[in-house]
Amino acid sequence: MKKLINSPETVVQDALRGMAAAHPELDVDAGAGIVTRVGGTGGGKVAVLSGGGSGHEPLHAGFVGRGMLAAAVAGPVFTSPVPDAIARATAVADSGAGVLHVVKNYTGDILNFTMAAEDCEDDGIEVAQVVVADDVAVAADAAGPGRRGTGATLFVEKIAGALAEEGAPLAEVAAVARKVGERSRSYGVALSSCTTPAKGSPNFSLGEDEIELGIGIHGEPGRERRSSMSAADTAAAMLDAILDDLPQCSDDPVILLVNGLGGTPPIELYVMRAEVGRALAERGVTVARSLVGNYVTSLDMAGCTLTLCRADAELLRLWDAPVNTPSLRWGC
């Protein structure tokens, strides 16, 4: 294994120290894994907070800034942050209007964020929780924790963050976050596994001519294996899975995320954007906005995820609202 790290034990803290050096607009506690805005949200606005295991960068810390997150909490690679760190970040982010926790649907995240919220409420901080569960590779009625939270987390954080920036109350910010989650679906494909620093070897192995459909962002194997396909055929297979489950919502267009998993170059992601756009047009789906790049990664995994959100006028307005973070910026 060749990685630009000092040791598996310090990789998260070392990365956070580098983030602090690169982005002085952020207040970074590398030891605790807490990233907040310098100066806070200001004006008694709702704070939107998210977090989870590291290895998905720029999610979540890369989205801390005006118009998006007030704070993020980074746990060890692919492991939830502890309740104490979440509670500390919540207390720092709160400006008196309450805090929205955006939580990806994984057992550890749900447990630890819930415990932290209970501690914060005991201290007089109002907390609402929204769980993101958008991965259609897992059946909606599956036993266990249910659908995984993946690319729709970015949509929820951006749109809820925009409404919070406008000064909306916590109940309204939580409601729009849930609306985005309900209208979003994702699906992923891997060309290779990821390699965690601690393990030092791939989580699963693929043959030279194999791809894995329906993978998770923690290196979980997918729904099925197939022989390698063209970008057009891969896009069609991914969209079949998503559109079978995506709410119709009248004739609302979609916001599209073509997301790299960390090991796929931009040229291939743009090929996928072209093929996804063509396939959606053939299916009568209009793409109103799109985003292409590495936003919700899985360390060094090669492949991509697609996320679609049925967006009405309200969601499009909030998507277009100014945002200024290390990894997402427009309108500023």
C-alpha positions, -999 to 999 in steps of 0.1 A, spaced: 0 0 0 14 34 -10 -4 64 5 7 99 14 2 95 51 23 94 83 5 66 99 -30 51 99 -35 62 135 -29 99 128 -43 103 93 -76 120 102 -59 145 126 -31 152 101 -56 159 74 -76 182 96 -44 201 105 -38 205 68 -74 217 63 -69 243 90 -37 256 74 -54 258 40 -87 274 52 -82 301 79 -119 308 77 -125 275 95 -119 268 132 -105 233 134 -100 212 165 -81 183 149 -79 163 181 -117 163 185 -125 162 148 -146 193 150 -147 219 122 -168 251 126 -170 285 110 -148 312 124 -173 337 140 -202 312 140 -235 316 120 -243 349 135 -276 367 139 -293 339 159 -297 316 129 -303 279 129 -271 259 127 -269 230 103 -244 203 115 -234 170 100 -206 145 103 -197 109 102 -167 87 95 -137 102 76 -127 89 42 -156 106 23 -139 140 18 -149 167 11 -180 155 29 -185 168 55 -159 193 67 -154 206 32 -190 220 32 -186 241 64 -192 278 55 -218 304 46 -249 290 31 -242 254 41 -229 238 73 -222 256 105 -202 227 118 -190 192 109 -176 163 131 -151 139 117 -148 104 131 -121 78 123 -121 64 88 -155 49 81 -164 51 118 -189 75 135 -176 103 157 -183 98 194 -213 114 210 -191 138 231 -175 153 200 -210 157 183 -224 174 215 -194 197 217 -197 207 181 -234 213 186 -229 236 216 -203 256 197 -225 259 166 -257 269 184 -265 306 183 -297 303 202 -320 292 173 -314 255 176 -293 230 156 -303 206 128 -283 173 127 -281 158 92 -273 122 98 -265 95 72 -284 62 78 -258 40 94 -263 23 128 -233 40 145 -242 74 132 -278 72 143 -269 59 177 -242 85 184 -260 115 170 -291 106 190 -272 103 222 -255 136 215 -288 153 208 -302 141 241 -272 155 260 -276 188 242 -313 190 249 -306 184 286 -283 215 284 -311 236 268 -301 234 232 -329 226 208 -319 198 183 -338 184 153 -325 153 134 -330 144 97 -318 110 85 -306 107 49 -314 72 34 -312 75 -4 -293 44 -17 -317 24 -38 -292 -5 -39 -308 -15 -5 -345 -23 -6 -367 2 12 -382 -26 33 -349 -45 39 -343 -59 74 -317 -41 95 -309 -4 94 -324 2 59 -311 23 31 -277 38 33 -271 76 33 -250 86 3 -249 114 -23 -282 130 -12 -265 141 19 -249 169 -1 -283 180 -14 -298 181 21 -268 200 35 -268 226 7 -306 233 6 -312 232 44 -281 254 49 -295 279 24 -328 282 43 -310 284 76 -289 313 62 -322 331 54 -331 330 91 -359 304 89 -368 287 122 -356 252 130 -389 234 122 -389 249 87 -352 240 81 -358 205 92 -389 202 70 -371 212 39 -342 188 47 -367 160 50 -383 170 17 -350 169 -1 -343 134 14 -377 121 4 -373 134 -32 -337 120 -37 -323 86 -48 -288 74 -54 -269 44 -68 -232 36 -71 -209 15 -92 -173 5 -84 -145 -3 -108 -122 -12 -79 -124 -14 -41 -111 12 -17 -82 5 6 -85 18 42 -52 30 58 -56 6 88 -63 -25 67 -38 -18 39 -56 -40 14 -87 -38 -7 -121 -44 10 -131 -67 -18 -115 -78 -51 -127 -74 -86 -115 -92 -117 -98 -73 -145 -131 -73 -165 -156 -69 -136 -175 -41 -121 -197 -40 -90 -231 -24 -91 -249 -11 -60 -218 -5 -38 -218 14 -6 -195 43 2 -178 24 30 -165 -2 6 -194 -25 10 -198 -49 -19 -227 -42 -42 -259 -58 -55 -244 -77 -84 -212 -81 -105 -211 -77 -143 -186 -77 -170 -172 -42 -177 -196 -20 -197 -194 12 -217 -202 44 -200 -235 45 -218 -246 11 -206 -233 18 -171 -254 50 -169 -285 32 -182 -282 4 -156 -277 30 -128 -306 51 -139 -329 21 -142 -324 14 -105 -329 50 -95 -359 59 -117 -378 28 -107 -378 43 -72 -376 81 -77 -408 99 -68 -426 113 -98 -436 147 -82 -455 157 -113 -432 171 -140 -406 185 -116 -371 185 -131 -341 170 -113 -309 182 -97 -282 157 -108 -250 148 -90 -224 127 -109 -201 120 -80 -166 105 -81 -156 80 -54 -120 92 -52 -102 72 -78 -119 82 -110 -105 111 -131 -127 141 -141 -126 131 -177 -145 99 -170 -170 117 -147 -178 141 -176 -183 112 -200 -208 98 -175 -225 132 -172 -230 133 -210 -244 97 -210 -267 103 -180 -280 135 -196 -288 118 -228 -304 88 -211 -326 111 -189 -337 131 -219 -348 99 -236 -368 91 -205 -384 125 -205 -366 137 -174 -353 173 -174 -320 181 -157 -324 216 -141 -290 217 -123 -261 194 -122 -228 189 -103 -199 168 -114 -169 159 -93 -156 142 -62 -179 152 -34 -189 121 -14 -159 98 -18 -148 64 -6 -111 70 -2 -94 57 -34 -123 37 -49 -127 39 -86 -162 44 -98 -191 68 -93 -225 74 -78 -255 91 -93 -280 111 -73 -312 126 -85 -335 149 -66 -369 159 -79 -367 197 -74 -397 221 -73 -393 259 -75 -385 262 -38 -357 236 -39 -342 251 -70 -342 286 -54 -324 273 -23 -300 252 -44 -291 284 -64 -286 305 -32 -250 317 -25 -227 292 -8 -191 297 2 -173 267 16 -139 251 8 -155 226 -16 -187 242 -29 -189 278 -39 -211 300 -61 -230 333 -60 -205 349 -36 
